[in-house]
Amino acid sequence: MDVSVSGKLPATQSAAQGGSSAEGIAPVFLKQILLSPEGHFQMFGMTFGMVSCVCIVRSIEISSTKISYTLEDQSGQIEAHYWLEEGDTSKAPDVMLNNYVKLYGSVRTQGSQKMLMVFKMFAVMNANEINTHILEVLNARYKSEEFATKRADNGMGGNVGAVGFSPNDGGGNYLGLEAKQLAVLQAVKNNITTEGIGRKELQQKFSQTSANEINTIIEFLISEGHIYSSFDADHFVSSE
């Protein structure tokens, strides 16, 4: 199930496939992450590959392999980690202590402690972004609850199956990507095998989108340097 940063929900959703697909971006407060079950972030039975947060940076610790942050919002505090490429800090987020940031990342659990793996983080330059995030969090929660209620009323309980898109979602804007492009990129990144994710698997995962459109998105992500083919032309891994 896909709720983008804008909090919009796709008009249709296939539940026939079952499984535990984790795609889309959920705008959240930190307390929601801290109280969520282990694994990918879940909200009303729907699983999301990424979350977005607006927080204050309370500490920054730099090591040879990663930068660790202590982040805080009005609901709680969490540790976040940004992994460096071969110790290169030139691409590290340009953020400052005791300033607001917006981040996109995935939820991880180490022991009993929740943490965030940072995919993208940048300084908040306008107070309106903070207010907008709060509204997005509330909207996403209400939309998710509404959809879960409709699923229960229709006897469609259980895990969300195929991933849907809302054509007007803006979740990819921070990378210059559209929502569909960002979701496909995240699916490639989520696959940790050496051979990468297959073209057919991507087409099945996003079954509400035509195979031709998925192929177009794949070619675009390759041309932009986000992904590349692995052992053949039909398997892909992330370059990020």
LINKAJO-V237941 format. One record per residue. OMEGA is omega in whole degrees, -180 to 180 (* if undefined). D_FIRST is the distance of its C-alpha to the first C-alpha in Angstrom with 2 decimals. Layout:
omega,d_first
OMEGA,D_FIRST
OMEGA,D_FIRST
//
This chain:
omega,d_first
-174,0.00
167,3.74
-176,6.65
178,9.70
-180,13.11
178,14.04
-178,11.62
178,10.77
177,8.00
-175,8.04
-179,10.79
-178,9.79
178,7.43
179,9.25
-174,9.66
-174,12.94
-178,12.43
177,11.55
-176,11.60
178,9.75
-179,7.83
-179,7.57
176,6.68
-177,6.94
177,9.58
172,10.14
-172,13.71
163,15.54
-177,19.07
-179,20.57
178,21.23
178,17.57
-176,17.49
-178,20.86
-177,19.98
177,16.71
-180,17.19
-179,17.99
178,15.68
-180,12.52
180,11.83
177,10.25
-179,10.19
176,10.80
179,9.56
-174,6.06
-176,6.76
179,7.19
-177,9.78
173,11.79
171,13.18
-178,15.77
169,18.93
-171,22.29
171,25.09
178,28.81
-179,30.13
175,32.63
177,33.71
179,33.57
-176,34.87
173,35.37
-177,36.11
-175,36.73
-176,33.21
171,30.92
-179,30.91
-179,29.97
165,29.17
-176,29.33
-176,27.00
168,27.29
-175,25.89
-175,26.99
-178,25.07
-177,25.91
-178,26.71
174,25.14
178,26.31
-177,24.70
175,25.86
-176,26.15
-178,27.52
176,30.40
179,31.24
177,34.68
-178,35.57
-180,35.16
-177,34.62
-180,34.99
-179,31.24
179,30.53
180,28.94
-177,31.71
-176,31.41
177,34.10
175,34.77
175,34.26
179,32.32
174,28.82
169,26.21
-179,22.62
172,20.66
-178,17.48
179,17.12
-177,15.65
176,16.61
176,19.29
176,21.64
-170,25.31
176,27.31
-174,26.17
175,25.53
176,22.23
180,22.35
170,20.56
-171,20.89
174,21.42
179,20.12
178,21.65
-179,23.78
-177,26.18
173,28.54
-175,27.78
-175,30.66
-179,30.16
178,29.84
179,27.70
179,24.86
179,25.02
179,24.96
180,22.14
179,19.98
179,20.87
179,19.88
179,16.49
-179,15.90
-180,17.10
180,15.21
180,11.76
-179,12.93
179,14.28
179,11.41
179,9.13
179,12.29
-179,12.94
179,9.85
178,10.55
179,14.12
178,13.70
-180,12.05
180,15.03
-179,17.45
-180,16.53
-177,16.90
-178,13.42
180,13.23
-177,12.15
176,9.40
-178,6.10
-176,7.48
-177,7.35
178,5.25
178,6.05
165,8.30
-172,10.42
-179,13.92
-179,15.33
-178,13.05
-173,15.51
-177,13.76
-172,16.06
-176,19.24
175,20.59
-173,21.04
-179,22.01
172,18.89
-175,16.64
-180,12.87
180,12.66
180,15.52
-180,14.20
177,10.96
177,13.45
-180,15.85
177,13.68
177,13.04
-179,16.83
-178,17.57
179,15.64
-173,17.94
178,21.20
-178,23.40
-179,26.51
179,25.89
-178,22.42
-177,19.52
179,20.66
-179,20.19
178,19.44
177,16.76
180,15.00
178,15.56
-178,14.17
180,10.99
-171,10.42
178,12.15
177,11.48
-176,13.61
179,17.25
179,18.89
-180,21.36
176,18.94
178,17.34
178,21.00
178,21.87
179,19.22
-180,20.54
178,24.06
-179,23.36
176,21.96
-178,25.04
180,27.39
176,26.15
-180,26.66
180,23.13
174,23.12
-179,25.92
-177,26.66
-174,27.88
173,30.23
-174,29.67
-176,28.22
175,25.05
-169,23.82
175,22.65
-179,22.70
176,22.07
-175,25.25
*,24.07
//
